[in-house]
Amino acid sequence: MAEIEIAAFSKKCLDRRIATIEELSKEAIACAKKRNSDRIKIEWRFTTVKARKKLKRHYEIVWKVIKEDLPILKKQLVRILAEFKGEV
């Protein structure tokens, strides 16, 4: 969703040179307010089920990291923090 919003912002607000950061900020706020007031919706081209099926291999990698690697990283972080505090 973020990429879609950035693309919309680029097309509508960044199609010209903006001289100052203040002007860019005003343009960004105005663009966001307009999109929100127009209640722009994203037209998804796939369903949640299809997305999960297609991205399954990525989910499997993430779950592997969470199950296997995260506890190890937690132990290492606790040890590092203890060393930092001078407790070891």
C-alpha positions, 0 to 999 in steps of 0.5 A, a space after each residue: 500500500 505504501 508503494 501505491 501511495 508514494 506512486 500517487 504522490 509522485 504523479 500528482 505532487 512531484 511532476 514539477 520542481 519544488 523549490 523549498 522543503 517548506 513548499 514540498 511539505 505543503 504540497 504533500 499535506 495538500 495532496 494527502 488531504 485531497 486523497 483522503 477527502 476523495 476517499 481514494 481506495 486501492 483496487 486490489 488485483 488479487 485476493 488474500 487467499 491468492 496472495 497467501 498462496 503466492 507468497 507462501 514461501 516467504 511466510 515460511 522463511 519468516 516463521 522459520 526465523 521467528 521459531 529458530 533464530 529469534 530465541 538465539 538472537 534474544 540470548 545473544 542480545 541479553 548477553 551483550 546488554 549484560 556486558 554493556 552494563 558490566 554484569 558479566 
